[in-house]
Amino acid sequence: MRLLRPRSWPLAVRVPAAAALLVALAGAVASWSVLASLARVQERHLREAVDARIATLAPSLHTGVVRLDIWQLFEALDGLVREPAGLPVRFAAVLDATGRVLAASDPRRAPTLAPPAPGLAARIARAGAGPVFDDAEAEALVLLPVGEGGARLYAEIDVAALLAERRRAFLLLIAANSAFVLLVAALAWLLVRRMLVPLDRLAAAFAEVERTGSTDVPAPRP
């Protein structure tokens, strides 16, 4: 139980441990900041890529919605999914102003001219604040307006590569912080040991006086 009470530890242990703890806490805060910044950058780049890709489909989507041309919408969504152009879309659907599915890249999952199933409807609702990263499914949920009539485009984008980049950054930060903590602890231990050498010599001198009963304190050996 004594090991659980830091006040009972020797000074040569307490100081390095305190220094290592402070560095570890600072490293954790810095790592969290870096990862949060990386996530924001990834989300911004993803949104820019989505906007650029959708811009090329906007005329076809808008015309299909206005004319209620289901086949034109199917063709636009098929091109979006089959030709990723740097944006790997797993699933996409066009919804009208009432939330009804006009067309989807997978009609079995989202039948035409029908409201989305409850599970899909919940994902569409989440995407309203998008892009929303779903780490469990390694995808981002995006919901964008199509024209001015209230129609929207819902898309599920594969973000496995982005999440892998986050994991690599996390592991790199952990390794760097661990190495720095060990370095600081080692330097603190060496410094404290060096500072305690004169005290150890003085204690040895007084122990010698106590043992011999002499009143002369011998000079500490260098």
Wavefront OBJ file of the C-alpha trace (Angstrom):
o trace
v 0.000 0.000 0.000
v 2.922 2.305 0.536
v 3.586 2.326 -3.204
v 0.158 3.899 -3.691
v 1.119 6.922 -1.557
v 3.358 9.232 -3.636
v 4.416 11.159 -0.503
v 6.178 8.053 0.720
v 8.249 7.783 -2.458
v 11.896 8.907 -2.444
v 12.579 12.368 -3.822
v 14.525 10.804 -6.681
v 11.298 9.091 -7.759
v 8.719 11.771 -6.960
v 10.311 14.551 -9.019
v 10.731 12.513 -12.246
v 7.217 11.101 -11.801
v 5.742 14.594 -11.372
v 7.650 15.902 -14.390
v 6.538 12.939 -16.506
v 2.905 13.417 -15.424
v 2.920 17.124 -16.318
v 4.466 16.411 -19.722
v 1.976 13.595 -20.342
v -0.973 15.884 -19.528
v 0.387 18.642 -21.765
v 0.970 16.105 -24.529
v -2.573 14.762 -24.207
v -4.054 18.257 -24.523
v -1.830 19.051 -27.504
v -2.659 15.720 -29.170
v -6.389 16.299 -28.733
v -6.009 19.739 -30.296
v -4.076 18.337 -33.263
v -6.595 15.556 -33.880
v -9.535 17.950 -33.603
v -7.867 20.286 -36.083
v -7.212 17.374 -38.455
v -10.872 16.341 -38.237
v -12.012 19.883 -39.073
v -9.644 20.066 -42.048
v -10.844 16.694 -43.330
v -14.494 17.715 -43.005
v -13.852 20.978 -44.838
v -12.014 19.224 -47.677
v -14.757 16.612 -47.885
v -17.435 19.279 -48.135
v -15.438 21.091 -50.834
v -15.074 17.843 -52.792
v -18.806 17.154 -52.441
v -19.719 20.668 -53.581
v -17.402 20.406 -56.582
v -18.750 16.983 -57.583
v -22.377 17.930 -57.123
v -21.841 21.131 -59.099
v -21.201 19.021 -62.190
v -24.488 17.162 -61.634
v -26.569 20.143 -60.555
v -28.139 20.823 -63.987
v -29.229 17.199 -64.444
v -30.512 16.923 -60.890
v -32.388 20.214 -61.003
v -33.962 19.429 -64.375
v -34.933 15.955 -63.225
v -36.596 17.332 -60.100
v -38.464 20.100 -61.924
v -39.721 17.776 -64.679
v -40.101 14.832 -62.308
v -37.943 12.921 -64.765
v -37.117 9.860 -62.661
v -34.900 8.281 -65.304
v -32.767 11.400 -65.616
v -32.308 11.394 -61.848
v -31.386 7.705 -61.924
v -28.803 8.404 -64.606
v -27.260 11.288 -62.605
v -27.093 9.210 -59.423
v -25.645 6.258 -61.289
v -22.868 8.500 -62.596
v -22.263 9.846 -59.101
v -21.822 6.359 -57.648
v -20.066 4.608 -60.526
v -17.625 7.435 -61.338
v -16.257 8.484 -57.937
v -13.744 11.023 -59.324
v -12.037 11.189 -55.941
v -15.341 11.030 -54.062
v -16.289 7.393 -53.300
v -20.089 7.546 -52.909
v -21.661 4.351 -51.596
v -25.294 5.406 -51.861
v -27.210 8.470 -53.008
v -30.842 9.490 -53.233
v -32.822 12.523 -54.355
v -35.700 13.561 -52.078
v -38.513 15.955 -52.880
v -39.656 18.754 -50.579
v -41.904 16.367 -48.612
v -39.070 13.883 -48.001
v -40.314 11.333 -50.541
v -37.653 9.466 -52.523
v -37.650 10.479 -56.179
v -34.712 8.282 -57.169
v -31.922 6.347 -55.481
v -28.754 4.618 -56.585
v -30.137 1.467 -54.913
v -33.911 1.334 -55.495
v -34.237 -1.776 -53.313
v -33.033 0.218 -50.320
v -35.049 3.336 -51.179
v -38.007 2.593 -53.485
v -39.027 5.323 -55.897
v -41.899 7.674 -54.961
v -42.043 6.285 -51.418
v -40.936 7.685 -48.070
v -37.578 6.360 -46.877
v -37.543 3.457 -44.425
v -37.198 4.466 -40.752
v -33.498 3.549 -40.575
v -32.657 5.537 -43.695
v -34.871 8.421 -42.573
v -32.918 8.629 -39.321
v -29.624 8.769 -41.212
v -31.002 11.476 -43.497
v -32.053 13.498 -40.457
v -28.544 13.167 -38.991
v -27.034 14.347 -42.266
v -28.888 17.636 -41.921
v -26.005 18.915 -39.773
v -23.449 17.322 -42.095
v -21.148 16.220 -43.154
v -21.554 13.796 -40.257
v -18.809 11.206 -39.807
v -19.983 7.720 -38.836
v -16.808 6.033 -37.603
v -18.527 2.675 -37.105
v -19.542 2.510 -40.775
v -16.490 4.454 -42.045
v -18.700 6.841 -43.970
v -19.846 10.454 -44.022
v -23.503 11.424 -44.330
v -24.210 14.471 -46.501
v -27.456 16.284 -47.272
v -27.450 19.086 -49.863
v -30.193 21.178 -51.493
v -31.047 20.586 -55.132
v -32.320 23.760 -56.763
v -34.742 26.044 -54.942
v -37.828 23.886 -54.587
v -36.861 22.124 -51.382
v -35.514 18.974 -53.024
v -32.374 17.507 -51.480
v -29.602 15.120 -52.348
v -28.604 12.612 -49.679
v -25.286 10.767 -50.025
v -23.237 8.269 -48.036
v -19.525 8.684 -48.762
v -16.785 6.177 -47.986
v -14.295 7.850 -45.627
v -12.219 4.794 -44.642
v -9.087 6.495 -45.989
v -9.723 9.621 -43.902
v -10.308 7.603 -40.744
v -7.126 5.617 -41.421
v -5.263 8.918 -41.667
v -6.669 9.942 -38.285
v -5.593 6.633 -36.747
v -2.079 7.023 -38.131
v -1.876 10.549 -36.728
v -3.163 9.308 -33.354
v -0.600 6.492 -33.163
v 2.187 8.848 -34.215
v 1.229 11.333 -31.506
v 1.061 8.568 -28.899
v 4.530 7.316 -29.870
v 6.032 10.833 -29.881
v 4.440 11.766 -26.548
v 5.545 8.509 -24.918
v 9.123 8.994 -26.081
v 9.146 12.595 -24.846
v 7.696 11.603 -21.457
v 10.371 8.941 -21.005
v 13.082 11.421 -21.996
v 11.842 14.042 -19.530
v 11.559 11.459 -16.752
v 15.107 10.232 -17.398
v 16.537 13.763 -17.445
v 14.666 14.668 -14.259
v 15.944 11.535 -12.538
v 19.536 12.296 -13.529
v 19.207 15.910 -12.383
v 17.712 14.957 -9.018
v 20.327 12.274 -8.466
v 23.042 14.819 -9.157
v 21.467 17.301 -6.748
v 21.162 14.645 -4.034
v 24.845 13.558 -4.182
v 26.056 16.259 -1.717
v 23.207 15.433 0.661
v 24.024 11.733 0.494
v 27.673 12.479 1.310
v 26.681 14.729 4.216
v 24.352 12.045 5.569
v 27.165 9.493 5.324
v 29.481 11.856 7.231
v 26.988 12.289 10.075
v 26.421 8.543 10.166
v 30.169 8.108 10.581
v 30.150 10.616 13.472
v 27.307 8.776 15.144
v 29.072 5.461 14.720
v 32.454 6.590 16.062
v 31.221 9.115 18.645
v 33.674 11.715 17.371
v 32.718 15.379 17.542
v 34.634 16.185 14.373
v 32.554 15.920 11.251
v 34.752 14.389 8.583
v 34.880 16.231 5.286
v 32.716 14.490 2.708
v 34.694 12.521 0.158
v 34.485 14.084 -3.290
l 1 2 3 4 5 6 7 8 9 10 11 12 13 14 15 16 17 18 19 20 21 22 23 24 25 26 27 28 29 30 31 32 33 34 35 36 37 38 39 40 41 42 43 44 45 46 47 48 49 50 51 52 53 54 55 56 57 58 59 60 61 62 63 64 65 66 67 68 69 70 71 72 73 74 75 76 77 78 79 80 81 82 83 84 85 86 87 88 89 90 91 92 93 94 95 96 97 98 99 100 101 102 103 104 105 106 107 108 109 110 111 112 113 114 115 116 117 118 119 120 121 122 123 124 125 126 127 128 129 130 131 132 133 134 135 136 137 138 139 140 141 142 143 144 145 146 147 148 149 150 151 152 153 154 155 156 157 158 159 160 161 162 163 164 165 166 167 168 169 170 171 172 173 174 175 176 177 178 179 180 181 182 183 184 185 186 187 188 189 190 191 192 193 194 195 196 197 198 199 200 201 202 203 204 205 206 207 208 209 210 211 212 213 214 215 216 217 218 219 220 221 222
